[in-house]
């Protein structure tokens, strides 16, 4: 029987030492931390969960998606920096968040009454305009994967908001967007930037008097409990961009990346499909609670709001870019109110 010599044994030991970490590494899943600021039972929260399920199933466990809702990891202002630094791999911020990052063109989505319906929004995001907007993020180390729709904004306060005059002097919470700032000023209100995670307490304590948002967020964050009046103004539109750290994404194995792209496509279809039904259900629950009145403006009141807010489009040309605004007008089939 041949006995291995000392040199052979050492060579085998060295080979095993080098191979073992590789085997361990190959078995360890790729972790994607997906952070967002809303509740799990919202369209965004459900979309994130669906992506997690599809990604883990289709990669057969090679990828693990950890979802952190309700600002568990980062608040509005913190999360973008965390993504750029690689502390978190995936976010779904509202489109208003990209203006402060330096990509001002995204604030076109905040212009009042720019989308007449959900189809007009998707005509923009699902086509060349949406792709062109995502390209602008790459210089910031960010890759855009999909647009998630969450419907139209409503307004709330502790007084009825029927006419433009009703806004005078009210401190209204907004996201950090120069367009939204101009919008509130056009109504005679005082805009106040505040993190979404601080909104309930801000309204409860009177730091701010009112806010804008969508029914699913009003319900899940219990905004209706600290706001006596809600107006179904549909003046603005809320949407999110699912984004990843570009370096992380491009460093993934090609087969994994392709699988995740497919999972994101299907999660996007799902999130967009449930948005309108979730918002309608949330509005019904708010009405049933009896804690907040829900008011639908008359045609005359809506026209008064439009007359006050439409000048914001012209005012914001110097910031957002006239070419960008016109590009979105064309894709959305925008017709200025008369």
C-alpha positions in Angstrom: 0.0 0.0 0.0 1.4 3.4 -1.0 1.6 5.9 1.8 1.3 9.6 0.8 4.5 11.5 1.4 4.7 14.7 3.5 4.8 17.0 0.4 1.6 15.4 -1.0 -0.2 15.8 2.4 0.8 19.5 2.7 -0.4 20.1 -0.9 -3.8 18.5 -0.2 -4.2 20.5 3.0 -3.4 23.8 1.2 -5.9 23.0 -1.5 -8.6 22.2 1.0 -7.8 25.4 2.9 -8.3 27.5 -0.3 -11.3 25.5 -1.5 -13.3 25.5 1.8 -13.9 29.3 2.0 -15.0 29.3 -1.6 -17.5 26.6 -0.9 -18.8 28.4 2.1 -19.0 31.6 0.2 -20.8 29.9 -2.7 -23.5 28.7 -0.3 -24.0 32.0 1.5 -26.9 33.9 0.0 -26.6 37.4 -1.5 -28.3 39.8 0.9 -30.5 42.6 -0.5 -31.6 45.1 2.2 -34.8 46.7 0.9 -35.7 49.8 3.0 -38.8 51.9 2.8 -40.8 54.4 4.9 -44.4 53.2 4.7 -46.4 50.3 6.3 -46.2 46.7 5.1 -49.9 46.7 4.2 -49.7 49.5 1.6 -49.3 49.1 -2.1 -45.5 49.8 -1.8 -45.2 47.5 1.2 -47.0 44.7 -0.6 -44.9 45.3 -3.7 -41.7 45.0 -1.7 -42.9 41.7 -0.1 -43.9 40.3 -3.5 -40.4 41.1 -4.9 -38.9 39.4 -1.9 -41.0 36.2 -2.4 -40.3 36.1 -6.2 -36.6 36.8 -5.9 -36.0 34.2 -3.2 -38.1 31.6 -5.0 -36.7 32.1 -8.5 -33.0 32.3 -7.3 -33.6 29.1 -5.3 -32.3 30.8 -2.1 -29.2 32.3 -3.7 -30.6 35.7 -2.9 -32.2 36.7 0.4 -34.2 40.0 0.5 -34.6 41.6 3.9 -37.5 44.1 3.8 -37.4 47.0 6.4 -40.7 49.0 6.3 -41.9 52.0 8.4 -38.5 53.7 8.4 -37.0 50.9 10.6 -33.6 51.5 9.1 -33.6 55.0 7.7 -35.9 58.1 7.5 -36.7 60.0 4.2 -33.6 62.1 4.2 -31.2 59.4 5.3 -32.1 56.5 3.1 -30.8 57.9 -0.2 -27.3 58.5 1.3 -27.4 55.0 2.8 -28.1 53.6 -0.6 -25.2 55.5 -2.3 -22.9 54.4 0.5 -24.0 50.8 0.1 -25.4 50.4 3.6 -28.7 49.4 2.0 -29.1 47.9 -1.5 -32.7 48.8 -2.5 -35.2 51.6 -1.9 -38.6 52.7 -3.2 -38.6 56.4 -2.6 -41.3 58.7 -3.9 -40.2 60.5 -7.1 -40.1 63.8 -5.2 -37.0 62.5 -3.4 -34.7 62.9 -6.4 -34.8 66.7 -6.6 -32.8 67.2 -3.4 -30.3 64.6 -4.8 -29.7 67.0 -7.7 -31.8 65.3 -10.4 -34.4 68.1 -10.5 -36.1 66.8 -13.6 -37.9 64.2 -11.5 -39.9 67.1 -9.8 -41.9 67.2 -13.1 -44.0 64.4 -11.5 -45.0 66.7 -8.7 -46.6 69.3 -10.9 -50.3 69.8 -10.0 -52.9 68.2 -12.4 -50.2 67.0 -14.9 -51.8 63.5 -15.0 -55.5 63.3 -15.8 -55.6 59.6 -14.8 -53.4 56.6 -14.0 -53.1 55.7 -17.7 -51.5 59.1 -18.4 -49.0 58.4 -15.7 -48.1 55.0 -17.1 -47.8 56.4 -20.6 -44.9 58.5 -19.2 -43.2 56.0 -16.9 -43.6 52.9 -19.1 -42.1 54.5 -22.2 -39.0 56.3 -23.4 -39.5 59.2 -21.0 -39.4 56.9 -17.9 -36.3 55.2 -19.3 -34.6 58.5 -20.0 -35.4 59.7 -16.4 -33.8 56.6 -14.9 -30.6 57.2 -17.0 -30.2 60.5 -15.2 -29.8 58.7 -11.8 -26.8 56.6 -12.9 -24.3 59.5 -12.4 -25.4 59.4 -8.8 -24.5 55.7 -8.4 -28.2 54.7 -8.6 -29.9 52.3 -11.0 -33.7 52.5 -11.6 -35.6 49.3 -11.8 -39.3 50.2 -11.9 -42.0 52.8 -11.3 -44.7 51.9 -8.7 -47.9 53.9 -8.9 -49.9 54.9 -5.8 -52.6 57.0 -7.2 -53.8 60.6 -6.5 -53.2 62.9 -3.6 -55.9 64.1 -1.2 -55.6 67.0 1.2 -56.4 67.1 4.9 -56.6 69.6 7.8 -58.6 70.2 11.0 -60.8 72.7 9.0 -62.7 72.1 5.8 -60.6 72.7 2.6 -63.2 73.5 0.0 -61.9 76.8 -1.4 -58.4 78.2 -2.1 -59.0 80.8 0.7 -59.3 77.9 3.2 -55.6 77.3 2.9 -54.5 80.7 3.9 -51.9 80.6 6.7 -52.1 76.8 7.2 -48.8 75.0 7.8 -48.9 72.1 5.3 -46.5 69.2 5.4 -44.8 68.4 2.2 -42.0 66.2 0.9 -38.7 68.0 0.1 -39.7 69.2 -3.4 -39.5 72.8 -4.7 -42.5 72.1 -6.9 -44.6 71.0 -3.8 -43.3 74.1 -2.0 -44.5 76.3 -4.8 -47.8 74.4 -4.9 -48.6 75.1 -1.3 -47.5 78.8 -1.6 -49.8 79.2 -4.6 -52.7 78.1 -2.3 -51.7 80.6 0.3 -50.4 77.9 2.7 -47.0 77.7 4.5 -45.1 74.6 3.3 -43.2 72.6 5.9 -40.8 69.8 5.0 -41.2 66.9 7.4 -40.1 63.2 7.4 -43.0 60.8 6.8 -42.2 58.9 10.0 -42.8 62.1 12.0 -46.0 63.2 10.3 -48.5 61.7 12.7 -46.9 63.3 15.7 -46.5 66.5 13.8 -50.2 66.7 13.1 -51.2 65.5 16.5 -49.0 68.2 18.2 -49.9 71.0 15.8 -46.4 71.4 14.4 -48.2 71.2 11.1 -51.9 71.8 10.4 -52.4 69.6 7.4 -50.9 67.4 4.7 -51.4 65.8 1.3 -51.1 62.1 0.6 -52.9 59.1 -0.6 -55.7 57.2 1.2 -53.7 54.0 1.8 -51.0 56.0 3.6 -53.6 58.1 5.5 -55.2 54.9 6.8 -52.2 52.8 7.6 -50.4 55.8 9.3 -53.7 56.7 11.1 -53.5 60.3 9.7 -57.3 60.4 9.7 -57.3 60.1 13.5 -55.6 63.5 13.8 -57.2 65.3 10.9 -60.9 66.1 11.0 -61.4 66.9 7.3 -60.2 65.3 4.1 -60.8 66.7 0.6 -60.6 64.4 -2.4 -58.8 66.9 -4.5 -56.8 64.6 -6.8 -54.5 67.5 -7.4 -51.2 65.6 -7.4 -50.0 62.1 -8.1 -47.9 59.8 -5.9 -45.5 57.3 -7.3 -42.3 55.6 -6.3 -39.1 54.5 -8.1 -37.6 51.2 -7.1 -33.9 51.8 -7.1 -30.7 49.9 -6.3 -27.1 50.8 -5.6 -25.6 50.7 -9.2 -22.2 49.2 -8.2 -23.9 46.4 -6.2 -26.3 45.7 -9.0 -23.7 45.5 -11.7 -21.5 43.3 -9.5 -24.1 40.6 -9.3 -23.7 37.4 -11.4 -25.4 37.9 -14.8 -27.9 35.1 -14.2 -28.9 36.4 -10.8 -29.3 39.9 -12.1 -31.5 38.7 -15.0 -33.7 36.6 -12.6 -34.1 39.6 -10.2 -35.0 41.9 -13.2 -37.8 39.4 -14.0 -38.9 39.3 -10.4 -39.0 43.1 -10.2 -41.0 43.3 -13.5 -43.7 41.0 -12.0 -43.6 42.7 -8.6 -44.1 46.1 -10.4 -47.1 44.7 -12.3 -48.6 43.5 -9.0 -47.9 46.7 -7.1 -49.5 48.9 -9.8 -52.5 46.6 -10.1 -53.4 46.8 -6.4 -52.9 50.5 -5.9 -56.3 51.8 -6.9 -58.2 49.0 -5.0 -56.1 49.5 -1.9 -56.7 53.2 -1.9 -60.4 52.8 -2.4 -60.6 50.3 0.4 -58.6 52.6 2.7 -61.0 55.5 1.9 -64.0 53.3 2.8 -62.4 52.5 6.2 -61.6 56.1 6.9 -65.3 57.0 6.1 -66.5 54.2 8.3 -64.4 55.3 11.2 -66.4 58.5 11.5 -63.2 60.3 12.7 -62.8 62.4 9.6 -65.2 63.9 7.1 -64.5 63.1 3.5 -65.4 65.8 1.0 -65.6 65.7 -2.8 -65.1 69.2 -4.4 -67.7 70.6 -6.7 -66.7 71.3 -10.3 -66.5 75.0 -9.5 -64.3 74.4 -6.5 -62.0 72.1 -8.6 -61.7 74.8 -11.2 -60.8 77.4 -8.6 -58.0 75.1 -7.3 -56.7 74.5 -10.9 -56.7 78.2 -11.6 -54.6 78.8 -8.5 -52.2 75.9 -9.1 -51.6 75.8 -12.9 -49.2 78.8 -12.8 -46.8 76.6 -10.8 -46.0 74.8 -14.2 -44.6 78.0 -15.7 -42.9 79.0 -12.5 -41.0 75.7 -12.3 -39.7 75.7 -15.9 -36.4 77.2 -14.8 -35.9 74.4 -12.2 -37.4 71.3 -13.8 -36.6 72.3 -17.4 -39.0 73.4 -20.0 -38.0 70.6 -22.3 -38.6 68.0 -19.6 -42.1 69.4 -18.9 -43.0 69.5 -22.6 -41.7 65.9 -23.0 -44.0 64.7 -20.2 -47.0 66.8 -21.5 -46.7 65.0 -24.8 -46.4 61.5 -23.4 -49.2 62.1 -20.9 -51.5 63.8 -23.4 -51.7 66.8 -21.1 -54.2 69.5 -21.9 -54.1 72.7 -19.9 -57.4 73.4 -18.0 -59.3 76.3 -19.4 
